Amino acid sequence: MIYTITLNPALDRTLQVSKIEHDVSNRILWENFYAGGKGIDVSRVLANLRIENRALGFRGGFAGEHLKALLIKEGIQSDFVRVSGETRTNVIVHEVRTGRQIAFNSQGPEVKPFELVEFTDEVAQLEDPTIVSIGGSVPPGASPEIYRKIIRTLKIRGAKVVLDVDREALKEGLQAKPHIIKPNIHELSHLVGKDLKRLDDVRNAAHKIHKRGVETVLVSMGAKGILLVADGEECLAVPPEVKVVNTIGAGDSSVAGFIYGIVTGMDMKDALKHAAAAGTATTLRRGTALCQKEDIDSILPKVTLEIFPER
């Protein structure tokens, strides 16, 4: 079974306005709610690709009930630990005239120690975990080291672990040597303590992390593509140029595309191409992580692959 873990999920309230005007009422042209958070985004895209999975994490209050209902509507199984606080709501505003996208992300509810224990116990007892994708921020009340503990538990259970987190959470998680990580170029820069501007710099940094025991390093670089570094493999998948409508959830969609490739038996190169196509597909639609299979299928033949010589 494939699981996703989102410790700080959110309701993403997405609004569209013509133009943001100051000191006047701005009329909303369109709005909707989406279940959000990195792991949940992965679950939603996998479900769109008809890959069964279960979403795990914390939820609380009315917003938490709304989030669970949205997942049920999309046919996604979930098993959240209830918390006493209210699941956060993020607000994403799309400005039509300028194409700008403004996101206001809430901090999230504080998680109590006994709630953390309940969740880690749940992870230790998961039924047949084959692939587990962990993503997103740590909620208030939790230390980033929880990712290290979760990864070690999952590896003992025989799961392949995918980690997509940032800053201290990424540093802590790396100590447990997850099988796959997917930082973006800014997250990788922070991790290695160097501003990575050239592709060669990104490649060197990815190899450095790979040598620390991470089997596969994926680095997302927006329109410039996704770099893969693994044993005997180094390649760059570059998607075609498209008209971007939205960027929320694009990186998470790439993670789902790569997992889809693994689950369906593709080699690393084809899985990488699916990752690039899936991330790009999400940018075509307003809303969070709305990558659709038909969009992936239309983009996939246009993804170019550059293979680097083995080091």
LINZIZI-V601971 format. One record per backbone hydrogen bond with DSSP energy under -1.0 kcal/mol. CO is the residue of the C=O (numbers start at 1). NH is the residue of the N-H. E is the energy in kcal/mol with one decimal. If there is no record, write none. Layout:
co=CO nh=NH e=E
co=CO nh=NH e=E
This chain:
co=1 nh=130 e=-2.4
co=2 nh=54 e=-1.9
co=3 nh=133 e=-2.5
co=4 nh=56 e=-3.1
co=5 nh=135 e=-2.2
co=10 nh=36 e=-3.5
co=11 nh=90 e=-2.9
co=12 nh=34 e=-1.7
co=13 nh=92 e=-2.7
co=14 nh=32 e=-1.8
co=15 nh=94 e=-2.8
co=16 nh=29 e=-3.1
co=16 nh=30 e=-1.1
co=17 nh=96 e=-3.0
co=18 nh=97 e=-2.6
co=30 nh=16 e=-2.2
co=32 nh=14 e=-2.9
co=34 nh=12 e=-3.2
co=36 nh=10 e=-1.9
co=37 nh=41 e=-2.9
co=38 nh=42 e=-1.8
co=39 nh=43 e=-2.2
co=40 nh=44 e=-2.5
co=41 nh=45 e=-2.2
co=42 nh=46 e=-2.6
co=43 nh=47 e=-2.3
co=44 nh=48 e=-2.0
co=45 nh=49 e=-1.5
co=46 nh=51 e=-2.8
co=47 nh=50 e=-1.7
co=54 nh=4 e=-2.2
co=55 nh=79 e=-2.5
co=56 nh=6 e=-2.3
co=57 nh=81 e=-3.0
co=59 nh=83 e=-2.2
co=60 nh=64 e=-1.6
co=60 nh=87 e=-2.6
co=61 nh=65 e=-1.7
co=62 nh=66 e=-2.6
co=63 nh=67 e=-2.5
co=64 nh=68 e=-2.2
co=65 nh=69 e=-2.4
co=66 nh=70 e=-2.2
co=67 nh=71 e=-1.9
co=68 nh=72 e=-2.4
co=69 nh=73 e=-2.3
co=70 nh=74 e=-1.2
co=71 nh=76 e=-2.7
co=72 nh=75 e=-1.7
co=77 nh=55 e=-2.7
co=81 nh=59 e=-2.0
co=88 nh=11 e=-2.2
co=90 nh=13 e=-3.3
co=91 nh=104 e=-3.1
co=92 nh=15 e=-3.3
co=93 nh=102 e=-2.8
co=94 nh=17 e=-2.7
co=95 nh=99 e=-2.4
co=100 nh=95 e=-2.8
co=102 nh=93 e=-3.4
co=104 nh=91 e=-2.4
co=112 nh=116 e=-1.9
co=113 nh=117 e=-2.2
co=114 nh=118 e=-1.9
co=115 nh=119 e=-1.9
co=116 nh=120 e=-2.7
co=117 nh=121 e=-2.3
co=118 nh=122 e=-1.7
co=119 nh=123 e=-2.3
co=120 nh=124 e=-1.9
co=123 nh=126 e=-1.4
co=130 nh=160 e=-3.0
co=131 nh=3 e=-2.4
co=132 nh=162 e=-2.8
co=133 nh=5 e=-2.8
co=134 nh=164 e=-2.7
co=139 nh=142 e=-1.9
co=140 nh=111 e=-3.2
co=143 nh=146 e=-2.2
co=144 nh=147 e=-1.7
co=145 nh=149 e=-1.9
co=146 nh=150 e=-2.5
co=147 nh=151 e=-2.6
co=148 nh=152 e=-2.1
co=149 nh=153 e=-2.0
co=150 nh=154 e=-2.5
co=151 nh=155 e=-2.5
co=152 nh=156 e=-1.8
co=153 nh=157 e=-1.4
co=154 nh=159 e=-2.4
co=155 nh=158 e=-1.3
co=160 nh=132 e=-2.5
co=161 nh=180 e=-2.2
co=162 nh=134 e=-3.4
co=163 nh=182 e=-1.7
co=164 nh=136 e=-1.7
co=166 nh=169 e=-1.2
co=167 nh=171 e=-2.2
co=168 nh=172 e=-2.6
co=169 nh=173 e=-2.5
co=170 nh=174 e=-2.3
co=173 nh=176 e=-1.5
co=174 nh=177 e=-1.6
co=179 nh=216 e=-2.4
co=180 nh=163 e=-3.0
co=181 nh=218 e=-2.6
co=183 nh=220 e=-1.8
co=184 nh=188 e=-2.5
co=185 nh=189 e=-1.9
co=186 nh=190 e=-2.1
co=187 nh=191 e=-2.0
co=188 nh=192 e=-2.2
co=189 nh=193 e=-1.0
co=189 nh=194 e=-1.9
co=198 nh=202 e=-1.8
co=199 nh=203 e=-2.8
co=200 nh=204 e=-2.4
co=201 nh=205 e=-2.2
co=202 nh=206 e=-2.5
co=203 nh=207 e=-2.3
co=204 nh=208 e=-2.0
co=205 nh=209 e=-1.9
co=206 nh=210 e=-2.3
co=207 nh=211 e=-2.2
co=209 nh=212 e=-1.1
co=210 nh=213 e=-1.8
co=216 nh=181 e=-1.8
co=217 nh=229 e=-2.2
co=219 nh=227 e=-2.5
co=220 nh=185 e=-1.5
co=221 nh=224 e=-1.8
co=222 nh=225 e=-1.8
co=225 nh=221 e=-2.8
co=226 nh=237 e=-2.4
co=227 nh=219 e=-2.4
co=228 nh=235 e=-1.7
co=229 nh=217 e=-2.8
co=230 nh=233 e=-1.8
co=233 nh=230 e=-2.8
co=234 nh=308 e=-2.8
co=235 nh=228 e=-2.9
co=236 nh=306 e=-2.8
co=237 nh=226 e=-2.3
co=238 nh=304 e=-2.5
co=247 nh=250 e=-1.8
co=248 nh=289 e=-1.6
co=249 nh=253 e=-2.1
co=250 nh=254 e=-1.6
co=251 nh=255 e=-1.7
co=252 nh=256 e=-2.2
co=253 nh=257 e=-2.5
co=254 nh=258 e=-2.2
co=255 nh=259 e=-2.5
co=256 nh=260 e=-2.6
co=257 nh=261 e=-1.8
co=258 nh=262 e=-2.1
co=259 nh=263 e=-2.9
co=260 nh=264 e=-2.1
co=261 nh=266 e=-2.8
co=262 nh=265 e=-1.5
co=267 nh=271 e=-2.3
co=268 nh=272 e=-2.3
co=269 nh=273 e=-2.1
co=270 nh=274 e=-2.1
co=271 nh=275 e=-1.9
co=272 nh=276 e=-2.3
co=273 nh=277 e=-2.4
co=274 nh=278 e=-2.6
co=275 nh=279 e=-2.2
co=276 nh=280 e=-1.9
co=277 nh=281 e=-2.3
co=278 nh=282 e=-1.6
co=281 nh=284 e=-1.2
co=282 nh=285 e=-1.2
co=283 nh=245 e=-3.9
co=283 nh=246 e=-1.4
co=292 nh=296 e=-2.0
co=293 nh=297 e=-2.8
co=294 nh=298 e=-1.4
co=295 nh=299 e=-1.9
co=296 nh=300 e=-2.8
co=299 nh=302 e=-2.0
co=300 nh=303 e=-1.6
co=304 nh=238 e=-2.8
co=306 nh=236 e=-2.6
